[in-house]
Amino acid sequence: MHEKPGMPTTDILIIGAGIAGASLAYELAPFARVTLLERESQPGYHTTGRSAAMFSPTDGNRVIQALTAASRAFYQAHAGGLAAQPVLTPRGELITAREDQLAALDAYAAALQVPGLERLDRQQVLDKLPILRPDVAAALYDAGTMDLDVAAVHQGYLEGFRARGGALVIDAGVTAIAADAAPWQVETAAGRFEAAVLVDAAGAWADELAAMAGIAPLGLVPRRRTMLVMETATPIDPAWPAVFDVGEEFLFKPESGHLQGSPADQTPMAPCDVQPDELDIATAVDRIERATTLQVRRVRHKWAGLRTFAADRTPVVGPDPNPGFFWFAGQGGYGIQTAPAMARAGASLLIEGVLPDDLLDLGLRPGDLTPARLRSGAPLPKS
């Protein structure tokens, strides 16, 4: 299933075969010889495989919302034809607020660029989701939030990349990079590779990889997000919408007859094979029980993933001043839902040096994604 390249020389070497690296590799493969390296035996083992599996247009800042909007059509078309079945399933989402959070809800709504949002009063919220407690005061409802089949999308990108002639190499953790070499010379557990362009799609390890290449880090911070699947005393209706507290204290949604939830934690961590913290698990259960009439009988499954952020919570896509090094990192918790647009943006910047027209039409500016914004010393742009 996974090819070993006959010759380790390539035009573009992408480090990291999660959703970021896989989608970019797919977009670049028609234009260059591309090799995709993955440190694990299974691509997507870390953050991609631990996603909450949501397509939420209300998530993130202005840039994230634009990238999400630009990715919808691709996902609606069976992931651009890469998946045999639909990858989006209607879910809907309530962004809830208590009385003391109404000002925060108003500010949240004002920052959104999402059409079709409904503002619901207390009774309308309870009519839509009766298991919420009456101390909910209002909510925004987004009918456009969907469940997303992450595995089908990720595998579709990898298979599409190989069909376009790309080479995927697993068990290829990077051990050294010759920082003063041209082309780049990268030593890995699977052998040595050379490339004119080195793409850093290493997720939580992006700054560490850059340092190996002699590139100044950008201050990217991996943050732990804990997830759990709970069995409750009350049956879970699979048609319930997802719920996100505007104060970022919890989130939950139906999942295979049970309830998937999180305390919405964002604990800074060193890059690692992150595991859930028991206090975070208990916090999630407590917060969800306080917000609903549900009683959690037991936690059936728990896990954690790392969401890696730049200081302004905006992805980093673009060339470093050091020739031949390209950043494709900092997707935070939005890498899955923005992957199609981000991959097209990355490929266009690498091949042509400009953003695609449709992304510019959605309000993206050339400086929004560039790594230079994080090194300029000037205040970061408001997003």
KOLVEXMAR-210478 format. One line per field, with one value per residue (C-alpha): residue in three letters; residue number from 1; x, y, z. Coordinates in Angstrom, 2 decimals. Layout:
// residues N
r: [ALA / ...]
k: [NUM / ...]
x: [X / ...]
y: [Y / ...]
z: [Z / ...]
// end
This chain:
// residues 383
r: [MET / HIS / GLU / LYS / PRO / GLY / MET / PRO / THR / THR / ASP / ILE / LEU / ILE / ILE / GLY / ALA / GLY / ILE / ALA / GLY / ALA / SER / LEU / ALA / TYR / GLU / LEU / ALA / PRO / PHE / ALA / ARG / VAL / THR / LEU / LEU / GLU / ARG / GLU / SER / GLN / PRO / GLY / TYR / HIS / THR / THR / GLY / ARG / SER / ALA / ALA / MET / PHE / SER / PRO / THR / ASP / GLY / ASN / ARG / VAL / ILE / GLN / ALA / LEU / THR / ALA / ALA / SER / ARG / ALA / PHE / TYR / GLN / ALA / HIS / ALA / GLY / GLY / LEU / ALA / ALA / GLN / PRO / VAL / LEU / THR / PRO / ARG / GLY / GLU / LEU / ILE / THR / ALA / ARG / GLU / ASP / GLN / LEU / ALA / ALA / LEU / ASP / ALA / TYR / ALA / ALA / ALA / LEU / GLN / VAL / PRO / GLY / LEU / GLU / ARG / LEU / ASP / ARG / GLN / GLN / VAL / LEU / ASP / LYS / LEU / PRO / ILE / LEU / ARG / PRO / ASP / VAL / ALA / ALA / ALA / LEU / TYR / ASP / ALA / GLY / THR / MET / ASP / LEU / ASP / VAL / ALA / ALA / VAL / HIS / GLN / GLY / TYR / LEU / GLU / GLY / PHE / ARG / ALA / ARG / GLY / GLY / ALA / LEU / VAL / ILE / ASP / ALA / GLY / VAL / THR / ALA / ILE / ALA / ALA / ASP / ALA / ALA / PRO / TRP / GLN / VAL / GLU / THR / ALA / ALA / GLY / ARG / PHE / GLU / ALA / ALA / VAL / LEU / VAL / ASP / ALA / ALA / GLY / ALA / TRP / ALA / ASP / GLU / LEU / ALA / ALA / MET / ALA / GLY / ILE / ALA / PRO / LEU / GLY / LEU / VAL / PRO / ARG / ARG / ARG / THR / MET / LEU / VAL / MET / GLU / THR / ALA / THR / PRO / ILE / ASP / PRO / ALA / TRP / PRO / ALA / VAL / PHE / ASP / VAL / GLY / GLU / GLU / PHE / LEU / PHE / LYS / PRO / GLU / SER / GLY / HIS / LEU / GLN / GLY / SER / PRO / ALA / ASP / GLN / THR / PRO / MET / ALA / PRO / CYS / ASP / VAL / GLN / PRO / ASP / GLU / LEU / ASP / ILE / ALA / THR / ALA / VAL / ASP / ARG / ILE / GLU / ARG / ALA / THR / THR / LEU / GLN / VAL / ARG / ARG / VAL / ARG / HIS / LYS / TRP / ALA / GLY / LEU / ARG / THR / PHE / ALA / ALA / ASP / ARG / THR / PRO / VAL / VAL / GLY / PRO / ASP / PRO / ASN / PRO / GLY / PHE / PHE / TRP / PHE / ALA / GLY / GLN / GLY / GLY / TYR / GLY / ILE / GLN / THR / ALA / PRO / ALA / MET / ALA / ARG / ALA / GLY / ALA / SER / LEU / LEU / ILE / GLU / GLY / VAL / LEU / PRO / ASP / ASP / LEU / LEU / ASP / LEU / GLY / LEU / ARG / PRO / GLY / ASP / LEU / THR / PRO / ALA / ARG / LEU / ARG / SER / GLY / ALA / PRO / LEU / PRO / LYS / SER]
k: [1 / 2 / 3 / 4 / 5 / 6 / 7 / 8 / 9 / 10 / 11 / 12 / 13 / 14 / 15 / 16 / 17 / 18 / 19 / 20 / 21 / 22 / 23 / 24 / 25 / 26 / 27 / 28 / 29 / 30 / 31 / 32 / 33 / 34 / 35 / 36 / 37 / 38 / 39 / 40 / 41 / 42 / 43 / 44 / 45 / 46 / 47 / 48 / 49 / 50 / 51 / 52 / 53 / 54 / 55 / 56 / 57 / 58 / 59 / 60 / 61 / 62 / 63 / 64 / 65 / 66 / 67 / 68 / 69 / 70 / 71 / 72 / 73 / 74 / 75 / 76 / 77 / 78 / 79 / 80 / 81 / 82 / 83 / 84 / 85 / 86 / 87 / 88 / 89 / 90 / 91 / 92 / 93 / 94 / 95 / 96 / 97 / 98 / 99 / 100 / 101 / 102 / 103 / 104 / 105 / 106 / 107 / 108 / 109 / 110 / 111 / 112 / 113 / 114 / 115 / 116 / 117 / 118 / 119 / 120 / 121 / 122 / 123 / 124 / 125 / 126 / 127 / 128 / 129 / 130 / 131 / 132 / 133 / 134 / 135 / 136 / 137 / 138 / 139 / 140 / 141 / 142 / 143 / 144 / 145 / 146 / 147 / 148 / 149 / 150 / 151 / 152 / 153 / 154 / 155 / 156 / 157 / 158 / 159 / 160 / 161 / 162 / 163 / 164 / 165 / 166 / 167 / 168 / 169 / 170 / 171 / 172 / 173 / 174 / 175 / 176 / 177 / 178 / 179 / 180 / 181 / 182 / 183 / 184 / 185 / 186 / 187 / 188 / 189 / 190 / 191 / 192 / 193 / 194 / 195 / 196 / 197 / 198 / 199 / 200 / 201 / 202 / 203 / 204 / 205 / 206 / 207 / 208 / 209 / 210 / 211 / 212 / 213 / 214 / 215 / 216 / 217 / 218 / 219 / 220 / 221 / 222 / 223 / 224 / 225 / 226 / 227 / 228 / 229 / 230 / 231 / 232 / 233 / 234 / 235 / 236 / 237 / 238 / 239 / 240 / 241 / 242 / 243 / 244 / 245 / 246 / 247 / 248 / 249 / 250 / 251 / 252 / 253 / 254 / 255 / 256 / 257 / 258 / 259 / 260 / 261 / 262 / 263 / 264 / 265 / 266 / 267 / 268 / 269 / 270 / 271 / 272 / 273 / 274 / 275 / 276 / 277 / 278 / 279 / 280 / 281 / 282 / 283 / 284 / 285 / 286 / 287 / 288 / 289 / 290 / 291 / 292 / 293 / 294 / 295 / 296 / 297 / 298 / 299 / 300 / 301 / 302 / 303 / 304 / 305 / 306 / 307 / 308 / 309 / 310 / 311 / 312 / 313 / 314 / 315 / 316 / 317 / 318 / 319 / 320 / 321 / 322 / 323 / 324 / 325 / 326 / 327 / 328 / 329 / 330 / 331 / 332 / 333 / 334 / 335 / 336 / 337 / 338 / 339 / 340 / 341 / 342 / 343 / 344 / 345 / 346 / 347 / 348 / 349 / 350 / 351 / 352 / 353 / 354 / 355 / 356 / 357 / 358 / 359 / 360 / 361 / 362 / 363 / 364 / 365 / 366 / 367 / 368 / 369 / 370 / 371 / 372 / 373 / 374 / 375 / 376 / 377 / 378 / 379 / 380 / 381 / 382 / 383]
x: [0.00 / 2.83 / 5.48 / 9.18 / 10.66 / 13.29 / 15.33 / 15.37 / 15.67 / 12.45 / 11.32 / 9.24 / 9.66 / 6.72 / 7.28 / 4.09 / 1.30 / -1.61 / -4.47 / -2.26 / 0.58 / -1.68 / -3.96 / -1.07 / 0.75 / -2.38 / -2.64 / 1.07 / 1.50 / 0.37 / 3.05 / 6.14 / 7.75 / 6.47 / 7.52 / 5.49 / 7.27 / 5.47 / 7.26 / 4.63 / 3.58 / 0.09 / -0.46 / -2.79 / -1.92 / -1.62 / -3.93 / -5.77 / -6.90 / -8.10 / -10.37 / -13.86 / -14.93 / -16.95 / -17.36 / -18.32 / -18.55 / -18.72 / -15.35 / -12.26 / -11.37 / -12.01 / -9.35 / -10.54 / -14.14 / -13.10 / -11.06 / -13.95 / -16.42 / -14.06 / -13.81 / -17.54 / -18.07 / -15.20 / -16.67 / -20.19 / -18.83 / -17.73 / -14.38 / -13.80 / -14.60 / -11.93 / -14.51 / -17.02 / -19.73 / -20.78 / -18.37 / -20.75 / -23.79 / -26.21 / -25.82 / -26.52 / -24.92 / -26.13 / -23.73 / -25.27 / -25.10 / -26.32 / -27.67 / -24.20 / -22.79 / -25.19 / -22.68 / -20.15 / -22.75 / -23.42 / -19.69 / -19.33 / -22.19 / -20.76 / -17.44 / -19.02 / -19.14 / -21.55 / -24.87 / -28.12 / -27.44 / -30.51 / -30.66 / -32.82 / -34.34 / -34.51 / -37.72 / -36.59 / -33.34 / -35.17 / -37.61 / -34.66 / -32.76 / -34.92 / -32.08 / -30.49 / -31.23 / -33.43 / -30.49 / -29.58 / -30.65 / -30.06 / -28.15 / -27.02 / -28.08 / -26.10 / -27.85 / -24.72 / -22.63 / -21.98 / -20.39 / -17.33 / -15.92 / -12.29 / -10.93 / -12.56 / -11.21 / -7.68 / -7.48 / -8.98 / -6.24 / -3.50 / -4.88 / -5.40 / -1.82 / -0.46 / -2.69 / -1.10 / 2.35 / 3.34 / 5.42 / 4.39 / 7.05 / 6.04 / 8.24 / 10.40 / 10.99 / 13.46 / 16.77 / 18.82 / 18.63 / 21.71 / 20.90 / 23.57 / 22.94 / 21.34 / 19.29 / 17.99 / 19.43 / 17.16 / 18.18 / 15.32 / 14.73 / 13.80 / 16.91 / 18.21 / 16.17 / 17.08 / 14.74 / 14.78 / 11.87 / 11.26 / 7.69 / 7.12 / 3.73 / 4.85 / 1.96 / 2.92 / 6.55 / 6.66 / 8.93 / 11.20 / 11.55 / 12.34 / 15.06 / 16.63 / 16.77 / 18.42 / 15.19 / 14.11 / 10.93 / 7.65 / 6.50 / 3.88 / 2.21 / 0.66 / -2.37 / -4.09 / -7.77 / -9.45 / -12.35 / -14.53 / -17.52 / -20.05 / -22.86 / -25.83 / -28.92 / -31.13 / -31.11 / -29.28 / -31.24 / -28.89 / -30.66 / -29.68 / -27.45 / -23.95 / -23.62 / -20.77 / -20.73 / -19.83 / -17.57 / -15.60 / -16.29 / -17.63 / -18.91 / -20.87 / -22.76 / -24.37 / -21.99 / -23.08 / -25.85 / -23.75 / -22.53 / -19.17 / -17.92 / -14.99 / -14.13 / -12.81 / -9.39 / -6.41 / -3.48 / -0.05 / 2.06 / 5.39 / 4.98 / 4.22 / 1.87 / -0.55 / -2.87 / -6.01 / -5.73 / -8.14 / -8.95 / -10.00 / -12.22 / -13.92 / -14.26 / -15.98 / -18.47 / -19.23 / -19.73 / -21.97 / -24.09 / -24.46 / -25.55 / -27.99 / -30.36 / -28.18 / -26.54 / -23.29 / -23.15 / -19.65 / -16.96 / -16.69 / -13.72 / -11.30 / -8.47 / -6.58 / -5.03 / -2.72 / -4.03 / -1.13 / -1.60 / 0.35 / 0.07 / -2.78 / -4.65 / -4.23 / -2.48 / 1.01 / 1.25 / 4.07 / 7.79 / 10.36 / 13.00 / 15.43 / 15.13 / 13.45 / 11.75 / 7.94 / 5.70 / 2.39 / 1.49 / -0.48 / -3.93 / -5.07 / -8.25 / -9.45 / -7.13 / -9.75 / -12.54 / -10.19 / -7.98 / -9.25 / -8.89 / -5.62 / -4.10 / -5.07 / -3.67 / -0.40 / -0.03 / -0.78 / 1.71 / 4.39 / 3.87 / 2.72 / 3.47 / -0.12 / -3.35 / -6.19 / -8.70 / -11.65 / -9.89 / -9.10 / -12.76 / -13.70 / -11.60 / -8.25 / -5.36 / -1.88 / -0.38 / -2.91 / -1.07 / 2.56 / 5.10 / 6.65 / 3.79 / 5.05 / 8.59 / 8.01 / 7.87 / 4.76 / 1.39 / -0.31 / -3.27 / -6.71 / -8.58]
y: [0.00 / 2.44 / 2.95 / 3.30 / 5.69 / 4.11 / 7.32 / 9.57 / 12.74 / 14.71 / 18.23 / 18.77 / 16.87 / 17.22 / 16.25 / 15.00 / 12.94 / 14.07 / 15.91 / 18.98 / 17.19 / 14.73 / 17.42 / 19.64 / 16.68 / 15.84 / 19.39 / 19.62 / 16.20 / 17.28 / 19.99 / 18.38 / 15.24 / 15.08 / 12.78 / 12.67 / 11.46 / 10.18 / 9.38 / 6.86 / 3.58 / 5.03 / 8.51 / 10.60 / 8.81 / 12.03 / 15.04 / 14.00 / 10.68 / 12.35 / 14.99 / 15.82 / 15.20 / 18.38 / 20.84 / 23.98 / 27.24 / 29.30 / 28.11 / 30.26 / 33.76 / 35.59 / 33.62 / 30.24 / 31.07 / 32.02 / 28.85 / 26.77 / 28.42 / 27.79 / 24.09 / 23.35 / 22.68 / 20.18 / 18.25 / 18.40 / 16.74 / 13.55 / 15.18 / 16.22 / 12.71 / 11.16 / 9.41 / 6.80 / 8.06 / 11.48 / 12.77 / 15.36 / 14.49 / 17.21 / 17.94 / 21.58 / 23.41 / 25.45 / 28.04 / 28.50 / 31.24 / 31.70 / 35.07 / 36.18 / 35.23 / 37.21 / 39.97 / 37.33 / 35.76 / 39.15 / 39.69 / 36.18 / 36.78 / 40.13 / 38.50 / 35.80 / 35.92 / 33.01 / 33.48 / 31.98 / 32.00 / 32.08 / 33.79 / 31.70 / 32.73 / 30.40 / 28.65 / 28.18 / 26.65 / 24.26 / 23.34 / 22.39 / 20.52 / 19.68 / 18.15 / 21.57 / 23.11 / 26.24 / 28.44 / 28.60 / 32.12 / 32.18 / 30.55 / 30.95 / 28.09 / 27.15 / 24.61 / 24.41 / 22.53 / 18.96 / 15.76 / 15.06 / 11.64 / 12.40 / 8.95 / 8.91 / 12.38 / 11.63 / 8.29 / 9.85 / 12.45 / 9.85 / 7.54 / 10.46 / 11.59 / 8.17 / 7.99 / 11.24 / 9.70 / 10.83 / 8.71 / 8.15 / 6.82 / 5.68 / 4.98 / 7.86 / 10.00 / 12.79 / 12.43 / 15.21 / 17.96 / 19.46 / 23.13 / 24.46 / 22.08 / 22.80 / 20.81 / 19.96 / 16.72 / 15.00 / 11.93 / 9.72 / 6.29 / 5.20 / 6.59 / 9.83 / 12.18 / 15.24 / 17.94 / 21.45 / 22.45 / 21.27 / 21.65 / 21.69 / 20.05 / 18.42 / 19.63 / 19.84 / 19.21 / 22.03 / 24.36 / 21.47 / 20.40 / 23.97 / 24.19 / 21.00 / 22.76 / 25.84 / 27.87 / 30.18 / 28.85 / 30.77 / 30.20 / 27.62 / 26.16 / 22.66 / 22.58 / 19.48 / 18.94 / 16.11 / 14.12 / 11.40 / 9.27 / 8.88 / 6.46 / 8.29 / 7.21 / 9.01 / 7.68 / 9.96 / 11.14 / 10.93 / 13.95 / 16.33 / 19.23 / 19.72 / 22.14 / 24.56 / 26.83 / 30.42 / 30.62 / 27.64 / 25.55 / 22.43 / 20.96 / 17.80 / 15.99 / 12.60 / 9.86 / 6.32 / 6.18 / 7.83 / 11.34 / 12.69 / 15.63 / 17.74 / 20.31 / 22.43 / 22.42 / 24.14 / 23.12 / 24.02 / 20.89 / 19.85 / 17.79 / 14.21 / 11.27 / 13.11 / 11.25 / 12.48 / 13.89 / 12.40 / 15.82 / 17.02 / 13.95 / 14.64 / 18.33 / 17.50 / 15.18 / 17.75 / 20.64 / 18.65 / 17.35 / 20.91 / 22.22 / 19.37 / 16.97 / 14.05 / 11.73 / 10.14 / 6.48 / 5.79 / 6.97 / 4.43 / 5.94 / 8.83 / 10.36 / 13.60 / 15.36 / 18.31 / 21.41 / 23.65 / 27.41 / 30.46 / 33.49 / 34.98 / 31.66 / 31.78 / 29.07 / 29.61 / 28.96 / 30.35 / 30.51 / 31.25 / 33.88 / 30.96 / 29.78 / 26.46 / 26.14 / 26.34 / 26.50 / 24.62 / 24.51 / 26.04 / 24.84 / 24.66 / 22.64 / 23.59 / 21.59 / 19.09 / 21.49 / 23.93 / 21.33 / 21.68 / 25.47 / 25.48 / 22.88 / 24.92 / 28.03 / 26.28 / 24.79 / 28.12 / 29.98 / 27.35 / 27.12 / 30.64 / 32.79 / 34.03 / 33.01 / 31.54 / 34.14 / 32.55 / 32.88 / 36.52 / 37.03 / 35.64 / 38.29 / 36.57 / 38.99 / 38.05 / 38.74 / 36.70 / 33.39 / 34.38 / 33.31 / 36.78 / 38.23 / 36.31 / 37.66 / 41.29 / 42.61 / 44.56 / 43.89 / 40.81 / 41.52 / 41.33 / 38.31]
z: [0.00 / 0.86 / -1.79 / -1.16 / -3.72 / -5.94 / -5.80 / -2.74 / -4.84 / -5.26 / -6.10 / -2.97 / 0.29 / 2.69 / 6.33 / 7.98 / 6.39 / 8.54 / 6.88 / 6.27 / 4.51 / 2.70 / 1.24 / 0.16 / -1.39 / -3.40 / -4.74 / -5.61 / -7.25 / -10.75 / -10.85 / -9.34 / -8.01 / -4.45 / -1.61 / 1.61 / 4.76 / 7.87 / 11.14 / 12.26 / 10.68 / 10.20 / 8.72 / 10.86 / 14.10 / 16.07 / 15.64 / 12.46 / 13.92 / 17.14 / 15.65 / 16.89 / 13.26 / 12.78 / 9.94 / 11.86 / 9.87 / 13.09 / 14.39 / 14.53 / 13.43 / 10.16 / 8.25 / 9.56 / 8.64 / 5.10 / 4.64 / 5.99 / 3.62 / 0.70 / 1.64 / 1.76 / -1.96 / -2.04 / 0.87 / -0.55 / -3.71 / -1.89 / -1.02 / -4.61 / -5.78 / -3.55 / -1.34 / -2.48 / -0.11 / 1.22 / 3.86 / 5.37 / 7.49 / 8.73 / 12.43 / 13.31 / 16.23 / 19.19 / 20.60 / 24.02 / 26.65 / 30.19 / 31.33 / 32.42 / 29.01 / 26.79 / 26.11 / 25.08 / 22.76 / 21.15 / 20.61 / 19.19 / 16.74 / 15.66 / 14.77 / 12.60 / 8.82 / 8.51 / 6.71 / 7.95 / 11.70 / 13.94 / 17.33 / 19.67 / 23.00 / 25.99 / 24.98 / 21.39 / 22.62 / 24.94 / 22.17 / 19.96 / 22.69 / 25.76 / 27.77 / 28.33 / 31.73 / 31.91 / 32.93 / 29.26 / 28.24 / 24.47 / 21.65 / 18.09 / 15.84 / 12.75 / 10.54 / 8.38 / 10.95 / 9.81 / 11.01 / 8.86 / 7.95 / 8.71 / 7.89 / 4.45 / 3.65 / 4.85 / 3.07 / -0.04 / -0.13 / 0.39 / -2.31 / -4.67 / -4.06 / -4.93 / -8.01 / -9.16 / -8.91 / -5.44 / -3.06 / 0.56 / 2.93 / 6.43 / 9.47 / 8.26 / 11.32 / 10.57 / 12.45 / 10.86 / 8.25 / 6.59 / 7.17 / 4.82 / 1.94 / -1.42 / -2.22 / 1.24 / 2.63 / 5.13 / 7.10 / 8.28 / 9.76 / 6.23 / 4.56 / 3.10 / 0.93 / -1.11 / -2.30 / -3.71 / -1.42 / 2.13 / 3.44 / 7.18 / 7.77 / 11.00 / 13.16 / 16.83 / 15.84 / 13.24 / 15.23 / 16.22 / 12.60 / 11.55 / 14.19 / 12.80 / 9.43 / 10.91 / 10.61 / 13.43 / 15.09 / 14.92 / 18.49 / 17.58 / 20.68 / 20.81 / 23.12 / 24.49 / 23.72 / 25.65 / 24.20 / 25.69 / 24.77 / 27.59 / 28.31 / 29.84 / 31.77 / 29.23 / 25.66 / 23.24 / 20.22 / 17.20 / 15.66 / 18.47 / 17.39 / 18.68 / 21.59 / 22.15 / 25.21 / 24.22 / 27.27 / 25.88 / 28.98 / 27.21 / 23.98 / 23.16 / 20.39 / 19.78 / 18.73 / 17.82 / 20.42 / 23.11 / 23.86 / 22.73 / 24.77 / 25.86 / 28.54 / 25.63 / 27.28 / 25.67 / 27.86 / 26.41 / 25.92 / 24.48 / 21.28 / 22.29 / 21.94 / 24.21 / 26.57 / 28.35 / 31.85 / 34.41 / 35.87 / 32.41 / 32.02 / 35.35 / 34.47 / 31.19 / 32.88 / 35.59 / 33.19 / 30.85 / 33.72 / 35.08 / 31.68 / 30.93 / 32.63 / 31.53 / 34.04 / 32.89 / 33.89 / 32.63 / 30.25 / 27.45 / 25.61 / 26.15 / 24.17 / 23.62 / 20.66 / 20.14 / 18.37 / 17.38 / 17.23 / 16.15 / 18.44 / 16.39 / 16.05 / 12.26 / 10.19 / 8.83 / 5.09 / 3.00 / 2.31 / 4.97 / 4.13 / 4.04 / 0.40 / -0.19 / 3.22 / 3.20 / 6.29 / 6.35 / 10.03 / 12.89 / 11.80 / 15.42 / 15.78 / 12.31 / 10.06 / 8.91 / 8.04 / 6.27 / 4.55 / 0.96 / 0.88 / 2.80 / 0.48 / -2.57 / -0.92 / -0.12 / -3.60 / -5.27 / -3.06 / -3.72 / -7.48 / -8.41 / -5.39 / -4.99 / -3.27 / -5.39 / -6.59 / -4.80 / -1.46 / -2.15 / -3.02 / 0.42 / 2.11 / 2.64 / 2.36 / 1.11 / 4.54 / 6.54 / 6.29 / 5.76 / 8.40 / 8.12 / 10.18 / 13.22 / 12.93 / 11.98 / 15.54 / 14.61 / 16.29 / 14.89 / 12.59 / 14.16 / 12.83]
// end
